[in-house]
Amino acid sequence: MATDTVKNNTGSGGGSASALRRVLLDNGALSALVVLVIAMSVLSGDFLTTDNLLNVGVQAAVTAILAFGVTFVIVSAGIDLSVGSVAALSATVLAWLATSEGVPVVIAVLLAAATGLACGLVNGALISYGKLPPFIATLAMLSIGRGLSLVISQGSPIAFPDSVSKLGDTLGGWLPVPVLVMIVMGLITAVLLRRTYIGRSMYAIGGNEEAARLSGIRVKRQKLVIYALSGLFAAVAGVVLASRLSSAQPQAAQGYELDAIAAVVIGGASLAGGVGKASGTLIGALILAVLRNGLNLLSVSAFWQQVVIGVVIALAVLLDTLRRRTGSTAGAAGAPGAPGSGGKKKSAAKFGTAALVVAAVVAAVSVLNPGSSSTTTRIGMSLSTLNNPFFVQMKEGAQAEAKAAGVELTVTDAQNDASQQANQLQNFTSSGVASVIVNPVDSDAVGPAVRGANKAEIPVIAADRGVNKADTAAFVASDNVEGGKLAARSLAGELGGKGKIVVLQGTAGTSASRERGAGFAEGLKEFPGIEVVAKQPADFDRSKGLDVMTNLLQGNGDIDGVFAENDEMALGAAKALGAKAGKDVAVVGFDGTPDGLKAVEAGTLFASVAQQPAELGKAAVQNAVKAARGEKTEAQVMVPVKVVTAKNVADFS
């Protein structure tokens, strides 16, 4: 009724401008997207270019495809937390079957889709027939899917078949295939929701499940189909994601379920059910992609980006809520002849206010983190994570050197997500930086994005970890394998060549964990009296190191030593060991972080393999500046690795 009132007041002279205003007022998420695009275009001259807009589409594709599947679930008043894990599992199954087992690619693709479908059916069965709450059932599948992915891959990335990897390429050299897949999946979603019996059933179940049951809808069976569709869409998203990275990553798509749910809700769906559409979900995914892309281009701090994204998501949903409330009020008071201009003005005022707030947030943060100037050499740096003291020190060393060299350095945080790092490198490439430094989450997965920089003739410096199947101007690193060997020799020497030890591994699938672990195992071959009684991952995290070590001590209370693949886990292990650390049990870490060196000095840790991360960052920037200026760089720049014990800890700061 409110819409009819607006139409009648518009009159014949309203024209296209009035129609556009009406569309914006009736679609809060679309309004937010328009405002964000305008704001980013004003703040960054690199945003509104063909290449960058295509980047936004590619970066939105995986989230959008996942979100289309989640739309079915949310419309029916459910929730699916498992889609990220199901995506990773499906891609891993495809890569494993096609490469390790020799299954024809077509059959492997079908089995990957069947994997996603099966996971969805299990979710649906647990919810419909097992009476489990959707939150609990899909949370369980989140863990199961991720665990199976790690089991199948043994924690290491698996190369993707070349024929399927083409899904991550472009058509005609410019049109990204992921964008086409996103559009196709969006159209399928729209048709299913609006033109089919199952779609109408979703809205009915979400609106009132009991009423839907009484009207003859077989609710349990329909929920099976709904969750099966969500699993199938997750499988498609997983294949698209893996094709972009040319490898199936067992830890891929972590946290993507939250992005997918956010995209659906931003797009106007209600978590209470009964409301939602494919176009709104697509807009929600684009909002998230525009935010991340634009903030990268604006050189906004990686930490501030988290704040801004959260605030703008909240504002986008608030805008849509205000629009709905206004519509409800107008509908209640919209008797024939009632004035419509008041409601229209109120809607316009709320739209304008929300738009100004969105623009103000972006502008305020961009002022705190100003963009580039045309006279300054710009260098982009993508670190695998900033949630680790080692990489924080690398960043600080790089920033100090950039300041001394008079260049502008933009540092981004990939949060141990290979896909997010690929997005960041694409953004650097499209913004035309002079050179790029990358500390890969995974050496294989970063290859396609680095090849894009190669094509744009932007030199790339690899830091700490190498890049496979792409060209780099220099590789600045310490030798993780050699460091692992040194750690083994140091620990074995302290134990007199015999004893029982525990190994705490890093994040499964990362090249750092693989290389350090391989070096340590190689070094132990020289000491047959050393027995490794347990190996468990603790994800390079101190709290997880504490928990894992506490658990391992229950069954291995008589150990003599611990090797942790970084200092954070070593410190957690020392905490679990209590008074035994440094006295009865020798603990060796890796990285030489400030906290690790303090523990070595105090005697809690026996040793740490110091990589001097600040020197790594400094050397990476030095070589990036040389490459940007066309000067010759060394193919390999090795920063010395040293074992730090109580005897020489005073030599390290």
PyMOL commands that set and color helices and strands:
alter all, ss='L'
color gray80, all
select helices_A, chain A and resi 2-10+15-26+28-43+50-75+83-100+105-128+134-153+162-168+177-195+197-207+209-214+219-245+256-266+278-297+302-333+341-368+389-405+418-431+447-455+480-494+511-524+542-555+567-580+594-602+613-628+649-651
alter helices_A, ss='H'
color red, helices_A
select strands_A, chain A and resi 158-159+170-171+175-176+247-248+378-383+408-413+435-438+460-463+474-477+499-505+530-537+561-564+586-591+607-610+636-638+642-644
alter strands_A, ss='S'
color yellow, strands_A
deselect
rebuild
show_as cartoon
